[in-house]
C-alpha cells in the first residue's frame, strides 16, 4: 500500500513539475508576443492604417491562444493528457537523436577499425613480399654459389687429372670428351 501511495505521490510531483514548466514556457511566450507587438514607427497615414490592422490581427491571434489555453485549464484532464503527449513526443525525439548519435558513433568506430585492419593487412602483405624477395634472393645466391663450386670442382679434378698425368683411355676420351668441351664452354660464358 505504501508503494502505491509513494508511486501516486511521485506521479503527482511530476505533474506539478511539468505544469510549472509549461506555465513558465507559456509566460515567456506571452511576454515575447507582447514585446513583439510594440507599434512600429509610422511616417505616413496609409502605413498608420496598415499598422493598426496588423495590431488588431495580432490581438485576435493572442485572444484565440488565450481562449485555447483557458479551455485547457478548464479541463485539467485534457491539459494533462496534452502535456503527457507533448512530453512523450519530446522524449521520443531525444531518444531518436541519441540513437542517431550512437549509430553514427558506431559507424565511425567501425570505419576506424576497418581502416586499421586494412593498414595492418597492407603492412603484413608488404612484410611478406619483402621476406619472399629476400628468400628468393638467397635461393638464387645459393644456386649460383653451388654452380660456381661445381665448376671449380670439375676444373680442379680435370687439372689434377692432367697434372698427375692420368691418361684417359681413348675409348673413354672419345666418349666423354664432348662433355668436357661443353662444360668448359659453359664455364667461360658464366664467368
N, C-alpha and C positions, 0 to 999 in steps of 0.2 A: 504494500500500500504506500509505503514511504517513497518507493521508487516511482510510482505513478504520480504522486504529488510533486516530487522533485522534477520529473520529466515535464509535467504541466507548468511548473514554475520556470523551467528553462525555456519552454516554448513561449510563455508569456513575456519573459525578458527579451527574447529575440524579437517578438512582435513589437514591443515597445521601442527597442533599439532601431528596428527597420522603420517604424513610424517616425521616430525622431529624425533619422537620416533623410527620409522622404520629405518631412516638413522643412528641414534645413535647406534641402535642394530646391524645394518649391519657393521658399523665401528668397533664395539667391536669384532664381529665375524672375521672380516678381520685381525685385529691385533692378535687375538688368533691364527688364522691359520698361520700367518707369524711367530709368535713366536714358534709354534709347528714344523715349517719346518726347524729349525736350524739343521745343519748336525750333525749326531752322531759322536762320537769319533771312528775312524777307526784304527784297528790294523792289518788288513790283506787285501791283494789286492782283494780277492773274496768279502769280505764284502764291500770294496770300490765300486765295480761294483754294488752290490746289493743296496747300499745306493743311488747311482746315479739314478738307475732305480726307486726306491721309490720316490726320489725327483722329477723326471720327471713326475711320475704319480700324485703326489700332485699338481704340477704346472698345469697339464692338467685339473685336477678337479677344481682348483681355476679359471682357464680361463673360463671353462664351466659355473661356477657360475657367473662370471662377465658378460659373454655374456647374460645369462638369465636375470641378473639384468639390463643390458643395454637395452635389449628389453623392459623390464617393463618401464624403464624411457622413452623410445621412444614412447610407447603407454600409456599415463597417465591414460586413462580411464580403461584399463586393470589393471594397477597398483593400481588405486583407488578401483576398484572392488575387487581385491585380498586383499587389506588392509581391506576393509569393511567386506569381508567374514571372514578373519582371526580375526578381532575384534569381529564379531558376534559369532564366534566359542569360542573365549576366554570368552566372556560374558556368553555364554551358559554353558561353563564348570564351571564358577564361580557360576552361578545360581544353577546348578546341585549340586555343592559342598555345597552351602548354604542350599539348600533344604534337602540334605542328613543330614547335621548337625542339621537342625531344626527337621527333622524326628527322629534322634537319641535322641535329647533332649526331644522331646515329649514322646518317648518310655521310656526314663529314668524317666521322671516325672510320667508317668502312672504307671511304676513299683513301684516307691516310694509311690504313692498314694495307690496302691493296697496293698503293704506291710503294710502301716499304717492302712488301713481298716481291713486287716486280723488280725493285732495285736490288734486293738480296739475290733474286734469281739471276739477274743480269751479272752481278758480281761473281756468283758461283759459276756461271757459264764462262765468264772471262777467265777465271782461275783455272777451270777445266781445260779451256783452249790453250792457255799458256803451258799448263802441265803436259798436255798432249804434244804440243810443239817441242817442248824440252825432251820428252821421251823419244819422239821421232828423231830429233837431232842426235841424241845419244845413241840410238839404234843405228843411224847412218854412220856415225863416227866409229862405232864398234865394227860395223860391217866393213868399212874402209880399212880399219886397222887390221882386221883379220885377213883381208885381201892382200894388204902390204906384207903382213907376216908370212902368208903363204908364198908370195912371190920371193921374199927374201929367203925362205926356207928352201924353195926349189932352186934358186940361184946358188945358194950355199952347197946344196947337195951336188948340183952339176959341177960347181967349181971344185968341190972335194973330189968328185969322180975324175975330173980332168987332171987335178993336181996329183993325185995318187997314181995316176996312170992306169987307171982301170980301163979295161977295154970292153966295149960293148960288142957283143957278137954281131957279126954282120947281119945275121938274121934279125936280131933284136933291133939293131940300129936301123935297118930298113923299115921295120915295122913301127918303131916308136919315134923315129926322127921327126916326123911331121908334128907330133905333139910338142916336142921341144921347140921347134921353129914357131909354132902358133903361140906357145907360152912366151917366148922371147919377144915376138912381135907385139903381143898384148901388153906385156910389161913396159915396153918402150912407149906405147900410147898412153898408158895410165899415168906414168910419171912424167 
